[in-house]
Amino acid sequence: MQEFIGTAPWDHRLVIEVSVEQVVDRLGEPDGILAFDPSSFPKRGTHSVGVKRQWCGHRGQVDTCQVGVYMGYVSRHDHAVLNFRLSLPQAWARDEQRRQACHVPEEAEYQTRPDRWLEMLHLWGEHVPHGWVTGDDELGRHTRFRHDLRERGERYGLGVPCTTTMHDLEALLPAYQGRGRRPKAPWQSVTEWRTARNPNAWRRLTVRDGEKGPVEIEMVTRRVQTRLERKRTGPEEWLVITRRPLADAHTLEPQVSPDTTDQDARYHYRYSLSPTWVSNVELAAPSRAELARVIKAGACIEASCKRGKGEAGMDEYQVRTWQGWHHPIALSLIAVWCLIGETYRGQQLTPALTLPHVRYGLSVLLLETFLTLGGSSICRHVPRQFMRNELARLYHHRTRNYLPPRKLRRDIQ
């Protein structure tokens, strides 16, 4: 088994092709969302392929870790990871001794993370129906990446740091006096612009149903221009600022770099940019509900990676080689997609069935093979575990006077 995962010469890309086809068949929508996100794997040693001291989102600090870049798909039905790449640091790409020790192929070269995401978008963009591309500030802060997306005709909603410099194209300017330059809106950070807004400018939107009731955000949008490298002025874009109370901001926001968001005494703020045109075609202003759906997709891809780590052991590999990193992750993605499919089948009879329930039931069935448990024992054990979970859920909603999520109360109208 160790050799099969660590050094066997089978191609994991064939597994990914099968998985992508199945995800598109079940979840594909014309206005689906391609979501990009990095995910880190903390390590203690320095011999595993790609290990380096870098930002580790898992721990929220700079630490020794491997980083994978992922492309996921988010629809109104569910979300799943489609493809992935290992982020190979520049020091590793130049170290021939370490490359040979970890069986890094010759064609594997150093690429920035935005370049790897563009590579995956070029490979699968035409095969996966979508209307939006989203990601956190690691993508949005790169003006070249936003430019490449506009040239490809991709509509995006990308996070940007709270230090992004912009000027307001809708601001009221003083009257021109007839001499000198015409007045323009001043350059300022998005944080400074936000603090000067009228409190009545925020609009409340419901993002999704949560365990404690509807999950809501407040949003404000503005047409702006951002500053590019060398103090050049960028194209017109929509600035989207969302905020949530500090008490429940953690339920929606993934763990990202420190300057992605900021906060005051009451609210937690996040900043994003969306284009006003792509491929020289002007776009209509997106609705706030559509922007909220795209922003939510950024959290969904993070949830997909956590689901793979928690339910399929995506981060529990014990090998150091190039193949040993790609093989278990590809198998984990196939396993998660299998669990998603079985969950859909089970929900036709039991709407409250969840993916962890299915994983638990399958694990008990596998025990029958190795421990010769009887069928009657399994039939008693699995329903007992499900009953405990449902009683805990019922008690949770009853003590807090909340209704269950909408998907679990189809008959309660």
C-alpha positions in Angstrom: 0.0 0.0 0.0 2.8 2.4 0.9 4.5 1.7 -2.5 1.1 2.1 -4.4 0.6 5.6 -2.9 4.2 6.8 -2.6 6.1 5.7 -5.7 3.8 3.7 -8.1 3.8 5.2 -11.6 0.1 5.5 -12.1 -1.2 8.9 -13.3 -3.5 10.7 -10.8 -4.7 13.0 -13.6 -6.8 10.2 -15.1 -8.6 9.9 -11.7 -9.3 13.7 -11.7 -10.7 13.5 -15.3 -13.3 10.9 -14.2 -14.1 13.0 -11.1 -14.6 16.2 -13.0 -17.0 14.6 -15.5 -19.1 13.2 -12.7 -19.2 16.5 -10.8 -20.2 18.4 -13.9 -23.0 15.9 -14.7 -24.5 16.2 -11.3 -23.8 19.8 -10.2 -23.2 21.7 -13.5 -25.1 25.0 -13.9 -24.7 27.8 -16.5 -24.1 30.3 -13.6 -22.0 28.0 -11.5 -18.9 29.3 -9.7 -15.3 28.2 -10.0 -13.6 28.9 -6.7 -9.8 28.9 -6.1 -8.2 28.5 -2.7 -4.9 27.4 -1.2 -4.9 24.8 1.6 -1.9 24.1 3.8 -0.6 20.8 5.4 1.6 21.5 8.5 4.8 19.5 8.6 7.6 19.1 11.2 10.5 18.0 9.0 12.0 19.5 5.9 12.3 16.4 3.7 8.7 16.2 2.3 8.3 17.6 -1.2 7.6 21.3 -1.3 8.0 21.9 2.5 8.9 25.5 3.4 8.3 28.1 6.1 5.4 30.0 4.6 1.9 31.3 5.5 0.0 28.3 6.9 -3.7 29.0 6.8 -4.4 25.9 8.9 -2.6 27.5 11.9 -3.0 31.2 11.0 0.7 32.0 11.0 3.9 31.5 9.2 5.0 27.9 9.8 6.7 24.9 8.1 4.1 23.4 5.7 3.2 22.2 2.3 0.7 24.2 0.3 -1.7 22.9 -2.3 -3.7 25.1 -4.7 -7.2 23.9 -5.4 -10.0 24.6 -7.9 -13.5 23.8 -6.8 -17.0 24.0 -8.2 -19.9 25.6 -6.4 -23.5 25.3 -7.5 -26.8 25.8 -5.8 -26.9 22.0 -5.0 -23.5 21.4 -3.5 -19.8 22.0 -3.8 -16.8 19.8 -4.6 -13.0 20.1 -5.4 -12.2 19.6 -9.1 -8.5 19.8 -9.4 -5.3 20.6 -7.5 -1.6 21.4 -7.8 1.3 21.3 -5.3 2.9 24.7 -4.8 6.5 23.9 -5.4 8.7 26.7 -3.9 11.5 28.2 -5.9 14.2 26.8 -3.6 12.9 23.3 -4.3 12.7 23.8 -8.0 16.4 24.8 -8.1 17.7 22.0 -5.7 18.4 19.0 -8.0 19.4 16.8 -5.0 16.1 17.2 -3.2 14.2 16.9 -6.5 15.7 13.5 -7.1 15.1 12.3 -3.5 11.4 13.1 -3.8 11.0 11.9 -7.4 9.9 15.4 -8.7 9.4 15.0 -12.5 11.5 17.1 -14.8 8.5 19.0 -16.2 7.6 20.3 -12.7 8.9 23.9 -12.5 8.4 26.8 -10.2 5.2 28.8 -10.8 3.5 31.4 -8.8 0.1 30.3 -7.3 -1.9 32.6 -9.6 -0.1 31.1 -12.6 -1.1 27.6 -11.4 -4.7 28.7 -10.9 -4.7 30.2 -14.5 -3.3 26.9 -15.7 -6.2 24.9 -14.2 -8.7 27.4 -15.5 -7.3 27.1 -19.0 -7.4 23.3 -18.7 -11.0 23.0 -17.4 -12.7 26.3 -18.0 -14.3 25.3 -21.3 -15.5 21.9 -20.0 -17.0 23.2 -16.7 -20.1 25.4 -17.1 -19.7 28.5 -15.0 -20.5 32.2 -14.8 -18.2 33.4 -12.1 -14.7 32.9 -10.7 -13.9 33.7 -7.1 -11.0 33.5 -4.6 -9.5 35.2 -1.6 -7.1 38.2 -1.5 -4.1 36.1 -2.5 -5.6 36.2 -6.0 -7.3 39.6 -5.9 -4.2 41.5 -4.8 -2.5 40.5 -8.1 -3.6 43.0 -10.7 -2.2 40.9 -13.5 -4.4 38.0 -12.5 -7.5 40.2 -12.6 -6.4 41.5 -16.0 -5.9 38.0 -17.4 -9.4 37.0 -16.2 -11.0 40.1 -17.9 -9.1 39.2 -21.1 -10.5 35.7 -21.0 -14.0 37.0 -20.5 -14.3 35.7 -17.0 -16.5 37.5 -14.5 -14.9 37.4 -11.1 -15.5 38.3 -7.4 -12.0 38.3 -5.8 -11.1 39.4 -2.3 -8.6 42.3 -1.9 -6.6 43.5 1.1 -8.0 46.2 3.4 -5.0 48.4 2.3 -6.1 48.5 -1.4 -5.9 52.1 -2.8 -8.8 53.4 -4.8 -10.8 56.5 -5.7 -14.6 56.7 -5.9 -16.0 57.3 -9.4 -19.4 58.1 -7.9 -18.3 60.7 -5.4 -19.7 64.3 -5.7 -16.9 66.6 -6.9 -16.7 70.4 -6.5 -17.7 72.5 -9.4 -14.9 73.2 -12.0 -13.7 76.8 -11.8 -12.6 77.0 -15.4 -8.8 77.0 -14.7 -6.3 74.2 -14.0 -7.1 70.6 -13.8 -10.6 69.3 -13.2 -11.1 68.1 -9.7 -10.9 64.3 -9.1 -11.8 62.1 -6.2 -8.9 61.6 -3.8 -6.9 58.4 -3.6 -7.6 56.6 -0.3 -7.6 53.1 1.1 -10.8 51.0 1.0 -10.9 51.2 4.8 -10.8 55.0 4.8 -13.6 55.1 2.3 -15.7 52.6 4.3 -15.4 54.6 7.6 -16.7 57.7 5.8 -19.9 56.0 4.6 -23.4 56.8 5.9 -24.6 54.0 8.2 -27.8 53.9 6.2 -26.0 52.9 3.0 -25.7 49.3 4.1 -28.2 46.7 2.8 -29.0 43.5 4.6 -29.0 40.2 2.7 -29.7 36.6 3.7 -26.9 34.3 2.5 -28.1 30.9 3.6 -29.9 28.9 6.3 -27.7 28.1 9.3 -28.1 25.9 12.3 -29.0 29.0 14.4 -31.2 30.6 11.9 -30.6 32.6 8.6 -27.0 33.7 8.0 -27.1 37.4 7.1 -24.6 39.9 5.9 -24.7 43.6 5.1 -23.3 45.0 1.9 -22.4 48.2 0.1 -21.2 48.5 -3.5 -19.4 51.3 -5.4 -17.9 51.9 -8.8 -14.2 52.6 -8.3 -10.7 52.6 -9.9 -7.8 51.0 -8.1 -4.2 51.8 -8.2 -1.9 49.4 -10.1 1.9 49.0 -9.9 4.0 52.1 -10.5 1.1 54.3 -9.5 -0.8 53.5 -12.7 -4.6 53.8 -12.7 -6.5 50.6 -13.1 -9.8 49.9 -15.0 -13.2 50.6 -13.5 -14.4 47.8 -11.1 -17.1 47.3 -8.6 -16.0 47.5 -5.0 -18.0 45.2 -2.7 -17.8 45.5 1.0 -19.5 43.1 3.3 -19.8 43.1 7.1 -21.0 40.8 9.8 -21.2 41.2 13.6 -18.1 40.1 15.4 -20.1 37.5 17.4 -20.8 35.3 14.3 -18.3 36.4 11.7 -16.4 33.1 12.1 -19.4 31.2 10.6 -18.8 32.5 7.1 -15.3 33.7 6.8 -12.5 31.3 6.0 -9.1 31.7 7.7 -7.0 33.9 5.4 -4.0 36.3 5.5 -4.0 39.0 8.1 -4.7 42.0 5.9 -7.7 40.5 4.0 -10.2 41.8 6.5 -10.4 44.4 9.3 -12.8 45.1 12.1 -14.1 47.8 14.4 -15.9 47.5 17.8 -19.0 45.9 16.3 -18.4 44.5 12.8 -16.0 42.3 10.7 -15.4 43.7 7.2 -14.3 42.0 4.0 -13.5 43.6 0.6 -13.9 42.3 -2.9 -13.6 43.5 -6.5 -15.8 42.6 -9.5 -15.3 43.8 -13.1 -17.5 46.3 -15.0 -16.3 44.9 -18.4 -14.7 41.8 -19.8 -13.1 41.3 -23.3 -14.1 44.9 -24.2 -17.8 44.1 -23.4 -19.5 46.2 -20.7 -21.3 44.2 -18.0 -24.5 45.1 -16.3 -24.2 45.9 -12.6 -24.6 42.6 -10.7 -27.4 42.4 -8.1 -26.5 42.3 -4.4 -28.0 38.8 -4.1 -25.7 37.6 -6.9 -22.7 39.1 -5.3 -23.6 37.6 -2.0 -23.8 34.1 -3.7 -20.3 34.6 -5.2 -18.8 35.7 -1.8 -20.4 32.7 -0.1 -18.7 30.4 -2.7 -15.3 31.4 -1.3 -16.3 29.8 2.0 -17.6 26.8 0.2 -14.3 25.8 -1.3 -12.7 26.1 2.1 -15.4 23.8 3.4 -14.8 21.3 0.6 -11.1 21.1 1.7 -12.0 20.7 5.3 -14.6 18.0 4.3 -11.9 16.1 2.5 -9.5 16.3 5.4 -12.2 15.4 8.0 -14.1 12.7 6.2 -11.6 11.1 3.8 -8.2 11.7 5.4 -6.9 14.0 2.7 -4.2 15.3 5.1 -3.2 12.0 6.7 -0.7 10.8 4.1 2.7 9.6 5.5 4.9 9.8 2.4 7.4 12.4 1.2 7.5 12.0 -2.6 5.9 14.0 -5.4 3.6 11.0 -6.2 3.0 10.4 -2.6 1.4 13.9 -2.3 -0.7 13.8 -5.4 -1.9 10.2 -5.2 -3.7 10.2 -1.8 -5.3 13.6 -2.5 -6.7 12.4 -5.8 -8.1 9.3 -4.0 -9.5 11.4 -1.2 -11.4 13.6 -3.7 -12.9 10.5 -5.4 -13.9 9.2 -1.9 -15.5 12.5 -1.0 -17.4 12.6 -4.2 -18.6 9.0 -3.6 -19.9 10.0 -0.2 -21.7 13.0 -1.7 -23.4 10.8 -4.2 -24.5 8.3 -1.5 -25.7 11.1 0.6 -28.0 12.4 -2.2 -29.4 8.9 -2.6 -30.1 8.6 1.1 -31.7 12.0 1.3 -34.5 10.9 -1.0 -35.8 8.8 1.9 -34.2 10.6 4.9 -33.8 14.4 4.3 -31.9 14.9 7.5 -29.1 12.5 6.4 -25.7 14.1 6.2 -22.4 13.1 4.7 -20.8 12.2 8.1 -23.7 9.8 8.7 -23.0 8.1 5.4 -19.3 7.9 6.1 -20.0 6.4 9.5 -22.4 3.8 8.1 -19.9 2.7 5.4 -17.1 2.4 8.0 -19.3 0.1 10.1 -20.1 -2.0 7.0 -16.3 -2.3 6.3 -15.9 -3.6 9.9 -18.2 -6.5 9.0 -15.6 -7.7 6.5 -12.7 -7.6 8.9 -14.3 -8.3 12.2 -17.1 -10.6 11.1 -19.9 -8.5 12.7 -23.3 -9.8 12.1 -26.0 -8.0 10.1 -28.2 -7.7 13.2 -25.4 -6.0 15.1 -24.9 -3.4 12.4 -28.7 -2.8 12.1 -28.7 -2.0 15.8 -25.5 0.0 16.0 -26.0 2.4 13.0 -29.6 3.6 13.8 -28.6 4.0 17.5 -25.8 6.4 16.4 -28.2 8.3 14.0 -30.8 8.6 16.8 -28.2 10.1 19.1 -27.3 12.7 16.5 -30.9 13.7 15.8 -31.8 14.0 19.4 -28.8 16.3 19.9 -29.9 18.4 16.9 -33.5 18.6 18.2 -32.3 19.6 21.7 -30.1 22.2 20.2 -32.9 23.9 18.2 -35.4 23.5 21.1 -33.2 25.2 23.7 -32.4 28.1 21.4 -36.0 28.5 19.9 -34.7 28.1 16.4 -36.2 26.2 13.5 -34.0 23.6 11.7 -32.4 24.7 8.4 -34.8 25.0 5.6 -33.6 21.8 3.9 -34.6 19.8 7.0 -38.1 21.4 7.4 -39.7 20.7 4.0 -43.0 19.8 5.6 -43.0 22.6 8.2 -44.5 25.6 6.3 
